[in-house]
Amino acid sequence: MEEKIKSLIEEIRPYINMDGGDIEFIKYEDKYVYVKLKGHCAECNAQDYTLKNYIYELLKKEIDEIEGIINVEL
C-alpha cells in the first residue's frame, strides 16, 4: 500500500514543485495518509484545499481504502 501511495505522490510532486512547494510521504496508518508539505506549500493559505481537494482526491481515486490525508508538522 505504501509503495502505491509513494508512487502517486511522485506523480503529483512536479506540479507542487512548480509552485515552489514540495510534499513528503510520512506514513500510512489506520486508512490515513500522513504527509508533510514543504516550501511555499507549508506556508500557503490554500494548503487545506490542496490536500483535501487535490491530493486526497487523487489518492482516493486510485486507492479506495484511504479515508483521509493529514499534514504533519515535524
N, C-alpha and C positions, 0 to 999 in steps of 0.2 A: 504494500500500500504506500509506504513512504517513498519508494523509488518512483512510483507513478506520480505522486504529488510533486516531488522534486523536479521531475521531467516537465510537468505542466508549468511549474513556476519558471523554469528555464525558458520556456516558450514565451512567456509574457515579460520576462526580465528586460529585453531590449526596449520595449515600449515604456517601461518605468524608467529606464536609464535615459531615454530621450528627454524626460522632464527633469533630469538631474537627481533622480532618486534611485533607490535600489531596494531589493527585498531579499531577506534571508529566511530560509526554512529553519525552524527551530525543532518542532516535533509534531507528531500526530498522536493524539491521545483522547480516548473516550469520544470518538467521532468528531473531534475538533482539530483544526489545523492551527498551529501556533507559528507565527511569522514575526519578523522584526522589519519594520520599514526603516529605511536609512536615507541619508541625504535630504534633499528637498521634501521627499515624501514624509519624513519623520516630523517635519515642521508644518506641513501643509494643512490648511483648514479643511480640505476635501479628503483627508485620508480615510475617514469612515466611509465616505461614498465610494472611494476607490476599492477599499477592502470588501464591502458588502455588495456593491452593485457591479463590480467588475471581476475582481479576483475570486471571490466566493462563488459567483455565478458560473465562472469558467470551470472551477474545480467541481462544483456540484453537477454540472452538465456531464462531466466525464466520470465522476465517482459519486454515485448516488448515496453512499453511506455517510458522506460528510454532512454534518448538521450545522457547522459554523466555522468562523475564522476569527482568530484573536491576535491582535497586535501586542507583542510582548516588549516591554521596555526593560532592557538589561543594563 
